[in-house]
Amino acid sequence: MFQHHKDNRLHWEQGPVYDISWSSDGGQLSAVGSRGYPRTWRLERGGHKDGEELKALGSEIERLAWSPATHNTNVIAGAGYDKVVQLWDQRTKNTTTKLGTRGQITDICWSPSGKYFAAVGREDGIDVFDIAAGSQTPVVSAPFDDIAYLARWDASERILFLATHQGAVEVYAWPTMEPLTTIPAHAGSCNCLGIDPCGKVLATGGADATMELWSTDDFTMTHVVDGYESPLLFADFSMDGRFIATASDDLEVRIHDSFSGNQVHRLAVESLTTALEWHPRNLALAYGSAGAGKGGVKPAVTIFLKS
């Protein structure tokens, strides 16, 4: 399936990659690293291979997420050390909204429609904002007993999943935040979550070096994928839900069939993968790396796509 895909490295000088994000139409890819400003590349015809710096977001950004809303494709969220999320409009070149959160932000995400936006603090719980209503005050601001890593909505926006340090996934009804169940996913911390575009399958990755696939109908496990030698860090479904890309501390990115869990492709990489995300409209996979230290392999932003 992927035998005709090849790596395409983009111009990158911002150090180890912290995060990457595709725009909802797939026309732009943005990344942020340990130094300098976030960078974005316009990948449609006429785009510049070197990309451009998003200086308006500042140089202290650690997390990026383009809005998935079809009417809001030019808005990107950036979050950094200062506990503030900026929503920046590429058309006007202005920050349209600033959202204050309760603590240092470790993860940000949009709901599938782009109506809601969540900021997760490792030890400070979750703040959710109603972006469609223009509110700068959280509609939900909830602490948790356990350390929270990241949050994801299902496709219907009726369920919110929260990955925790203890390895469980807490499941809540949205928007009431009524607890529905606890999924006992991993023996170690649950480091990543992925939801297939139809909302039927939840993928979890943990410190126990396994990926698990769960049915969102009854929250039962359907497959366990092992063979990793280190904790899983990322899991993301392709736009058609057929494939899951994963990365761990191993020097490889794996692509699995999302129905069987079988590995269909292995992509060797030169240094630790620090971010990955499928293109929203085709089978192109973007991933970022940390590099291998002084004098070693340089950090990179790469797109694995059909040649």
N, C-alpha and C positions, 0 to 999 in steps of 0.2 A: 504493500500500500504506500509506503514511504520511501521506496527504493530510488525514486527520482527526485526526492527532496535534497536540498543542499543548504549549508549554513551561509548566511550573508551577514557579515559583520558591519555594524554601523560606526560612524565616527564617534569616539567616546574618550574624554579626557577627565571625567569627573570622579575618578577613583572607584573603589568598590561600589557596585550597584546596590542601592537600598530597595528600590521598587520600580515597577514598570506598569503601564496601563495603556490599553488601546482605546481610542475614541469609539463611540457606538457605531459609527458608519465604517470603521476600519481604515479610514483615510489617514489617521495620525497615530503614531506611537510615541509615548512620552516615558522618560526615565529620570530618576534622581539618584545621585550618588553621595559619597562622603564629603565631597568638596565642590564648590562652585554652585551654579544654578541648575535647576532641572532643564532638560533638553527635550525637544520634540522634533520629530521628523514627519514631514508631509510625504506620504508614500504614493500618492496618486501621481500621474504624469506631470512633470514640471517641478516636482518637489526636489529640494536640495539634499544631497546625500549626507552633508555635514549637519543638517538640521539647524535649529535655532534655539537659543537660550531663552527660557521663560524667566527673565530677570524680575518681573513684577511680583513673582511668588517669593523672592528672596533666596538667600543661600543657606537657610537653616531648615529646609524641607526634608522630611524623611519618608513621607507616604504620599502617593498620588492616586487619584481615581477619577477618570472621566465619567460624566453623567451618562447613564444608559438611556435617558429619555430622548425619544426621537425629535421632540420639539426643543430640546436643550442640548444639542450635540456639541456646542461650542464651550460648554462649561466644564472646567476641571477643578477638582478639589485638591488642595495641598495642605498637609499637616506637618508640624514640626515640634521642637522641644518646648515651645512657648504655650502649649495647651490650647492653641487657637487653630481653627480650620479656616482656610481662605477658599472662597469660591471665586474663580477667576474666569471672566468671559473673554474668549479669544477674539471675538468680533469687535468689542469695544476697547480691548486691551486694559480693562479695569477690573479690580477686585470688587465684585458686586455685593458680597456678604462675608462677614466674619462671625464665626461661631465659637463661643467660649465653652470649654469643656472642663470636667472636674479634675483631670489629672493628665500626666504624660501619656500621649497617644501612642499605642502600639499597633493599631489596625484601624482602617477606615473602610467603609463600604456603602454603596447605594442599594436601595431596594430595586427590584427589577424594573419598575415603572419610572424610577427616578423621583418618586414623591418623597421618600424618606431617605435620610442619611444618618449613618451610625458611626460613632467614634468610640473605640474601646480602649480603656486604660488598663494596663496589666494588673494593677492592684486597686483600681478606682471604679470598676464597673463599666457601665455603658451609658452613653448619652445619645438619644435619637432625636433628630430634628425633622419637622415637617417642612421640607423645602418648597413644596408646591404652595403652601399657605404663606410662605415668606416669613416664617417665624424664626427668630434668632434665639429663642428660649427652648430648651429641650421639652418635647412632649412626653418623653420618658427619660428619667435620670435615676438609674438603679444601681446600687452597690451589690456586690456578690460576696458570699463567704469564701469562695475559692478564687484563685487567680484566673482571670479571663484572658484568653489569647486573641480570639477573633469571633466575629458574628457574621452570619449569612441568613438571608431570607430564602424561602422557597419561591418557586415561580409564581404562585398565586398571591404571595404576600400575606398569607394567613398564618404562617409559621415562621418563627425566628429561632435559629440554632446558635448556640454559644459553646465554643470549645474551651475546655478548662485544663488547668495544670494537673488535676488529679486523673485526667484521662477520659473523663465522662463528657458527653455532649448534653447540655441542658436544652430542653425543647419547650418553647413557650408559644402560646397563642398570641397572634398579633392582630390588633394593637393593644389588647387588654393586658398582655404580659402575664396571663394566667399560666402557671406551670402545667405542662401536659404530661411529660415523662422525662426520665433520665436514661440516656443511652449509655450503657457501660462499655465504651468503645475500646479503650487501650489500658494496658497495665502501667504505662508511663503517661506522660502528658500528651494531650491531643493537640498536635501542632498545626494541623491544617484541615480545612473543610472544602468540599466541592459539591455543588448541586447541579444535576444535569438540567438542561434547558427546559425539559418538560416537568421537572420537579418530582420525578418518580424515584430517583436514586440519590442517596447521600453517600459521598466518599469521605472517609476520615483517614488521616495519617498520624502516626504517633511515635513517641520515643521508643516504643518496643519494636521498631523497625518493621512494621506491618502497615498495609493499607486494608481497610475494611469497607465493604459496600453494603449499604442498608436500604431497605425498602422504606419509603416515606409513608406508605399506606398504613403499615402496622408497626413500623420501627423494629423490624426483625433483620438480622444479618443474613445476607445472601451469599457473600463470598469473602474469603480472607486471602489477601495476596501477600506472600512473604518472599524471602530470598534477598531482601535488602540487608546490608551489613551495618547500617547506621540509621539513626532516627529519620523519619520522613519529615520534610519541611514544607512541601507544596503538593497540591493536587488540584487539577483544573480540568473541566470537561470541555471538549470541543464544541463548536457551535451547533452541531447536529446531534450531540449527545452520544456519538458512537465510540469516542475515545477519551481516555483520561491520561493526561501527562502528569508525571510525578518526578520529584527530585528529592534527594536526601543528601547526606554528607558524602555519599559515594560519588565518584567522579563520572557520573552518567545521568542522563535524563531518560526515563523509560516511558513508553507509550503503551497503554493497555486497552484491550477491548472492554468497554464498560459493561457489557452484558455477562461475559464469562470471567472477566478479570485476567484473561491470558495476555501475556506480553506479546505485542505485535512489532515493536521496534525498540532498539536501544541506541541511544545517541551518546557517544563518548564525549566528555568535555574535559577541558584542561585544568579547571579550578572549580571551587565550590560554587554551585548554583544558588543565587541569592534572591531570585525572582523568576516567575514564569507565568505566561498567560497566553491562551489561544486567541487568535484573531476572531472577531465576532461574526465574520461572514465566510471564511474559508479555512482550509486546513493549513494555516501558517502558525507556527509557534514561536513566540518571542521569549527569550530568556536572558537574564543578566547574571554576571559572575563577579566574584570577589577578587580575582587575581591570586597570584601565588607569592606575594611578598616582594621585597626589594630584589631587583634583578631577575625576577621570575616572569611568569605569565602575566600579562597586563589584564586588568579588569575589562570586561567587554559587554556590549549589548548586541545580541545576535538574533536574527530571524531565521528559523528553519522552515524553508518553503520549497514548493515545487519549482524546479528549474525549467 
